[in-house]
């Protein structure tokens, strides 16, 4: 009976986690796409670009929600991890990293009226950056550690590697608001959506 209940709970968690991952990813893509078509009201030197600081604060609440949804999806993915200690460690890092990105989005509200090169902006941005780095390393490690047990573990591995080796360099090279970065982030979001689909379709 206990095993049956545990299995039922795990399936329910995977179902809702899959839905959350897909919803968070698609909402993030929709939000970033919408920003592409906004007529800029501030110069691209400002963090809030292309919207006003007041509008930017609401935008960040929206993106914090998308990160929270994706974080739950990642939690559902790794929560059933058992066996080797390394697998559990990487699973924990994945969840912790994604969880940090939620306040990482919200803390930018405090510097909505600052420029990108302002010290306060850099300090606030570091919160999201640290969370992302932890999540990427966790997903890469989780994908490698679970490859023998899960045939589709290549997805978290690809996601983590893509974020670390493509998205992050794109941000540093072309800026966070560039079209190149938009495309890179959209691909990363689609990888999260793919993980969500696998959660929904895997018993």
C-alpha positions in Angstrom: 0.0 0.0 0.0 2.8 2.5 0.9 4.6 1.8 -2.3 1.4 2.4 -4.2 0.8 5.7 -2.5 4.4 6.8 -3.0 4.2 5.9 -6.7 0.9 7.9 -7.0 2.4 10.9 -5.3 5.5 10.7 -7.6 3.3 10.5 -10.7 1.2 13.5 -9.5 4.3 15.5 -8.8 5.7 14.7 -12.3 2.5 15.6 -13.9 2.2 19.0 -12.3 6.0 19.6 -12.6 5.7 18.9 -16.3 2.8 21.3 -16.7 4.7 24.0 -14.7 7.9 23.5 -16.7 6.1 23.9 -20.0 4.0 26.8 -18.8 7.0 28.7 -17.3 9.1 28.2 -20.5 6.3 29.2 -22.9 5.4 32.3 -20.8 9.0 33.3 -20.6 9.3 33.1 -24.4 6.1 35.0 -24.9 7.3 37.7 -22.4 10.6 38.1 -24.1 9.0 38.2 -27.5 6.6 40.9 -26.5 9.5 43.0 -25.3 11.0 42.8 -28.8 8.1 44.7 -30.2 7.8 47.4 -27.5 8.7 50.9 -28.7 11.6 51.9 -26.5 10.9 54.7 -24.0 14.4 54.7 -22.5 17.8 54.3 -24.0 19.5 50.9 -24.0 21.9 52.1 -21.3 19.2 51.6 -18.7 18.3 48.3 -17.1 14.6 48.8 -17.7 15.1 49.0 -21.5 12.8 49.1 -23.5 10.2 50.0 -20.9 10.0 52.5 -18.1 11.3 51.7 -14.6 7.7 51.4 -13.3 6.8 49.0 -16.0 10.0 47.1 -15.6 9.1 46.3 -12.0 5.9 44.5 -13.2 7.9 42.8 -15.9 10.2 41.4 -13.3 7.4 40.0 -11.2 6.2 38.2 -14.4 9.6 36.7 -15.1 10.0 35.7 -11.4 6.8 33.7 -11.9 8.1 32.0 -15.0 11.3 31.1 -13.1 9.3 29.7 -10.2 7.3 27.5 -12.5 10.4 26.2 -14.2 12.0 25.7 -10.8 9.1 23.5 -9.8 9.5 21.5 -13.0 13.1 20.9 -12.2 12.2 19.9 -8.6 9.7 17.4 -10.1 12.4 16.1 -12.4 15.1 15.4 -9.7 12.9 14.8 -6.6 12.8 11.1 -7.1 16.6 10.8 -7.4 18.0 7.9 -5.4 21.2 5.9 -5.3 24.6 7.5 -5.7 25.4 10.5 -3.5 26.6 12.4 -6.5 23.2 12.2 -8.1 21.5 13.6 -5.1 24.0 16.4 -4.8 23.6 17.5 -8.4 19.8 17.2 -8.0 19.9 19.5 -5.0 22.2 22.0 -6.8 19.7 22.1 -9.8 16.8 22.9 -7.5 18.7 25.4 -5.3 20.1 27.2 -8.4 16.7 27.6 -10.1 15.1 28.7 -6.8 17.7 31.4 -6.4 16.8 32.8 -9.9 13.4 33.7 -8.5 14.6 36.4 -6.0 17.3 37.0 -8.7 14.6 38.4 -10.9 12.8 40.3 -8.1 15.9 42.0 -6.7 16.3 43.8 -10.1 13.2 45.8 -9.1 15.4 47.7 -6.6 17.6 49.0 -9.4 15.0 49.5 -12.1 16.0 53.1 -12.7 19.8 52.4 -12.9 22.0 51.9 -15.9 23.6 48.6 -16.8 27.1 49.8 -15.8 26.0 51.0 -12.3 27.6 49.2 -9.4 24.2 48.5 -7.8 22.9 46.9 -11.1 25.9 44.6 -11.2 25.5 43.6 -7.6 21.8 42.9 -8.1 22.4 41.0 -11.3 24.9 38.8 -9.6 22.1 37.1 -7.6 20.5 35.8 -10.8 23.9 35.0 -12.3 24.9 32.9 -9.3 21.7 31.0 -9.2 22.0 30.3 -13.0 25.5 29.0 -12.6 24.6 26.7 -9.8 21.6 25.4 -11.7 23.6 24.9 -14.9 26.3 22.9 -13.0 23.6 20.9 -11.2 21.8 20.0 -14.4 25.0 19.0 -16.2 26.1 16.9 -13.3 22.6 15.4 -12.9 22.4 14.5 -16.6 25.8 12.8 -16.5 25.1 11.0 -13.2 21.7 9.7 -14.2 22.5 8.7 -17.8 22.5 5.0 -17.0 19.1 5.1 -15.3 17.2 7.5 -17.5 17.5 7.4 -21.3 16.4 11.0 -21.6 18.8 12.3 -19.0 20.6 13.9 -22.0 18.0 16.7 -21.8 19.1 18.3 -18.5 22.7 17.7 -19.6 22.1 19.6 -22.9 20.2 22.3 -21.1 22.9 23.0 -18.5 25.7 22.9 -21.1 23.7 25.1 -23.5 23.1 27.7 -20.8 26.7 27.7 -19.6 28.4 27.6 -23.0 26.0 29.5 -25.2 23.5 31.7 -23.3 26.0 33.1 -20.8 28.6 34.0 -23.4 25.9 35.5 -25.6 24.8 37.8 -22.7 28.4 38.9 -22.1 29.2 39.4 -25.8 26.1 41.0 -27.1 24.2 42.3 -24.1 21.1 41.0 -22.3 18.7 42.9 -24.6 20.2 41.8 -27.9 18.4 39.6 -30.5 21.2 37.0 -30.2 20.6 36.7 -26.5 16.8 36.5 -27.1 17.3 33.6 -29.4 19.7 31.8 -27.1 17.3 32.2 -24.1 14.4 31.0 -26.2 16.2 27.8 -27.1 17.1 27.2 -23.4 13.4 27.8 -22.5 12.4 25.2 -25.2 14.7 22.7 -23.6 13.0 23.2 -20.3 9.6 22.7 -22.1 11.0 19.5 -23.6 11.9 18.3 -20.1 8.3 19.2 -19.1 7.0 17.1 -21.9 9.1 14.1 -20.8 7.8 14.5 -17.3 4.3 14.3 -18.6 4.9 11.3 -20.8 7.2 9.2 -18.6 5.6 6.7 -16.2 
